[in-house]
Amino acid sequence: MSTYEDYRGELNQLLGDFAATVRRLRQRRPQYSQESLASDARLHRTEMSKIECGERDPRLSTLLILAEALDVSLDTLVEGLQAPKHRRPSPQTKRGRPRGA
C-alpha cells in the first residue's frame, strides 16, 4: 500500500522533470521568456512560472495548450516522463485510519 509521502515524492519528481522539459523547450527560441510563453498560451504568467518551477500539476487541457504554444506534439512535451507508481491515498489513509474503519 502506498503512503502519502511516497505519492508526494513521486509527484514532486514528475513535476520537476516536466518543469525542466518545458523550460528546455521554451529556451530553444532565443529571448523567449516565461512571460512570452504565457502570453502565447493565454495562461497567466504566475501559472506559467509555477509550471516551470514544478509547483503546479497542469491539467490535460493545459498540457495541450502548452504543446501548441511551444509548437511541439503532446508526445514531445511528456517524452521521458515516468508515470508515478503510487497513487494519491484516500483522505482516511492519509490520516492513518484504514478505509472503512
C-alpha positions, 0 to 999 in steps of 0.5 A: 500500500502506498503512503502519502509521502511516497505519492508526494515524492513521486509527484514532486519528481514528475513535476520537476522533470516536466518543469525542466522539459518545458523550460528546455523547450521554451529556451530553444527560441532565443529571448523567449521568456516565461512571460512570452510563453504565457502570453502565447498560451493565454495562461497567466504568467504566475501559472506559467512560472509555477509550471516551470518551477514544478509547483503546479500539476497542469491539467490535460487541457493545459498540457495541450495548450502548452504543446501548441504554444511551444509548437511541439506534439503532446508526445514531445512535451511528456517524452521521458516522463515516468508515470508515478507508481503510487497513487494519491491515498484516500483522505482516511489513509492519509490520516492513518485510519484504514478505509472503512474503519 
